[in-house]
Amino acid sequence: MTVPAPSGALTADTPVTLLVADDDEVTRSGLRTLLAAQPGIEVVGEAADGVEVVEQARRLRPDVVLMDVRMPRRNGIDATRHLLAEPVDSDGAAPPKVVVITTFENDDYVTAALSAGASGFVLKRLPVRRIAEAVRVVAAGEAILFPATLRRMVAARPLDSAEALPRAALTAREEEVLRLMATGLSNPEIAESLTVSLETVKTHVGNVLTKLGAQNRTHAVVIAYESGLVVPGFTG
């Protein structure tokens, strides 16, 4: 997984702001402490359930929410859907990106959260530096993709979003870009693979997301796997 340089206001002098949501106090406190010590990350708050995380996100306006999925009052799926449906603020601030954190990679909740708009997921057992890397990658506008894992998850529990692909009328080039996205390639890597400019790739990716009605790259890739556009063993 390539870590792109953050764009816009995210620089070495302006760390990624992070909200940690987990219903287990020990886990939540540990994640907050460990991630706060990682370079380029500022943990601005924490939440113990899905209702609180929406309230805290509105107040603190983090760049990224690290979201547990199995939480009381409102689970992480509903909280993700609610957060991403919030309108952009009058000053131009977009909703936060969401990274799901889970114990089991085959958790049904994870697939549903990705379809709801989460930008990716990480496992709780990963070293903290890997979790921090995922937060920085998502804040920079990329997605955290594990093609083999996504393929297994989608095969186990297909979602209705697969219907979006037949209706989308993607061009041949847009389908090619979507397939490359599904292998986990970043925009610069897709540009290199297709021998086109980065701006051209960004245009194709934007068209793919719009036509599929996808929240982000990860959701688009889930649709690609569900629909059969990307088949097992595809590597680009």
ABEGO torsion letter per residue (X at the ends): XBBBBBBEABBAABBBBBBBBBABAAAAAAAAAAAAABBGBBBAEBBABAAAAAAAAAAAGBABBBBBABBBGBBAAAAAAAAAABBBBAAGBBBBBBBBBBABAABAAAAAAAAAGBAEBBBAABBAAAAAAAAAAAAAGBBBBBAAAAAAAAAABBBAAAAAAAAAGBBAAAAAAAAAAAAGBBAAAAAAAAGBBAAAAAAAAAAAAAAAGBABAAAAAAAAAAAGABBBGBAX
